[in-house]
Every structure is written in C-alpha cells, then in structure tokens.
Amino acid sequence: MTREPLVDHGQTLNSPVGKVIGFVNGKVEFEAFADVLLAAGYPATAVTVLQGEDGIHLLERMDENRFFFSDSEDSIIQTGIEELKRGHYAVSIEVTDREHAVDIANLAKPHSGHGFVYFGTWVNERLSN
C-alpha cells in the first residue's frame, strides 16, 4: 500500500462519490490502519491519503471548484482542512457499497479513526463521530 500522502502538484481531487472518507490522528495510527485495510483485502490502489500543507492545498482547491450533490460534501472538505491543520490524516477509500464503507469505519475505530462518511451515488451517511 502506498502510505505516503499525496503531494500537491496542482492536481484536482476526484469527487467523493463511491468513497468512504474519514480521519486518523497521526502517522502511527494511520500505519496501523493501513495494515488492517490490507489484511482485510482492500487494495492499495483504492486508498488516498492526505496530510499536512499539501493535503490542505488539495482540499482548498477542491472547495473552490466544487459542484456537489449536497452540503455534506462541502462539510467534509471543511472538516478535512481542520483535521489536517491539527496534524491528522485524511483517508479516502473507494468502496463498492455501504457495507464496505461500514466495515472500513469499524476497522478504523481502534486506530483513532473518526468522522467517517460514506458517499454513495444518491446518499451520504455519517458512519462514525
């Protein structure tokens, strides 16, 4: 699994649809969560990690160029910026359905995982606080 956060090269992040997005408190916690994701069969290619100033810039750019289905996408961007400012990691995992999103949120909890939100095609759902 690529465990390095994305580096900002001026690119634009993709829409959150089909993903579960949440936060972990630090590098150690993220590494443990990444190990659990791999062991559970989630491919490295399905995971995107943001951290630090690069992550903040990527989210700010997404916020400037957004056209989303609901306010929850705007909310996750603002929450993501605040989480990254605290030194936390933002993790986005591509999922095929809600069941996988719930599984990932549950796998994250023991590793300081919080704020996980599932973005389905027609529904957004907060899965953890």
N, C-alpha and C positions, 0 to 999 in steps of 0.2 A: 504494500500500500504506500502510495506517496504520502508522506507525513509532513511534507513542507507546505506551509501556507502559500497561497497564490501570491505572486509578485505582480504589482501593478505596472503594466506596460501600456496603459491607456485603453485596455480592452473593456468590453461591456459584459457584465454578468448576464446569464440567461434568466428567463422567467422562473419563478419558484414552482410553477405547476409541475406536479409529478414528483415532488420532493418533500422530505421532512427536514426541517431546519431547526437547530437549537444551539445550545451553548454549553461549554465546559470551562471550568475555572482556570485551568493552567496547562502547561506543557505535560507535566507528569500525568495528569488526569486525561488529557487528550490521547497520549500514547497508550494508556491502558484501555481507553475506549476504542481506539483504532485496532488494538489487538483483539478485543472482543468482537468487533464487527467482522474482522477477517475470519475468526474462528466460527462465527455464525453463518458464514458463506456470502457476506456482502462483498462484491468485488471492489478492488481499489479504484477502478475507473468510475464507480458510482459516487465517490466521495470527493467533495470540495471543501477545503479548509481556508478560512480567513483569519488573520491575526494582525495586530499592530496597525501602523500607519498605512501600509499597503491595503489592508482589508478595509480600513475606514475610507480611503480614497475610492476603492471599488464600489462600496455601498453608497457613498455620496454621489458618484456618477450614476448609479442605478436610480437613485432617488430623483435626480434631475431629469432623467429620460424615461420615466415610468409611464406605463399605461396598463393598469391592472384591473382585475375584476372587482376587488373590494378594498376596504380600508385596512384589512388585516395585512396585506402586502406592504402598505405604507408603514404600518406599525412594526412589522418585523425588521424593516430597514432601519427605522429609528432605534429600535431596541438593539439591533446588531451594532450600530455605531456606538451606543452607550456601553454595551458589553465589551467591545474591542477597546474602548477607552479605559476600561477597568483592567485590561490585560488578559481578558478571557479570549477563548477561541470560539469562532462561529463555525458550525459544521453543517453542511448540506449533503444529504444522501438521497440519490434517486431511488424511488420506490415504485413498485407496480400497483400497489393498492394501500388502503388504510391499514389493513392487518400488518403489513410490513412496517408501516410508519409507527404503529403502536409498539411493535416488537423492538424497534430501534430506540424509541423513547424509554422503554423499560430497560434496555441494555445500558443506556446512558446514565440512569439514575445513580447506580453505585459509584460512578466516576464523576460526580458533581454535575451531571447533566441536568439541565433545566431549560425552561422556556421553549420546549419543542412544539412545533406547529406543523401540521400536515396540510399541504396544499394540493388538493385533488383537482380534477377538471372543473367541477362545479361547486366544490365545497372546500372551506378552510376550517380546520379544527385544532384548537389548542389541546395538546396531549399531556403536557406537564407544566407545572408552575416554575 
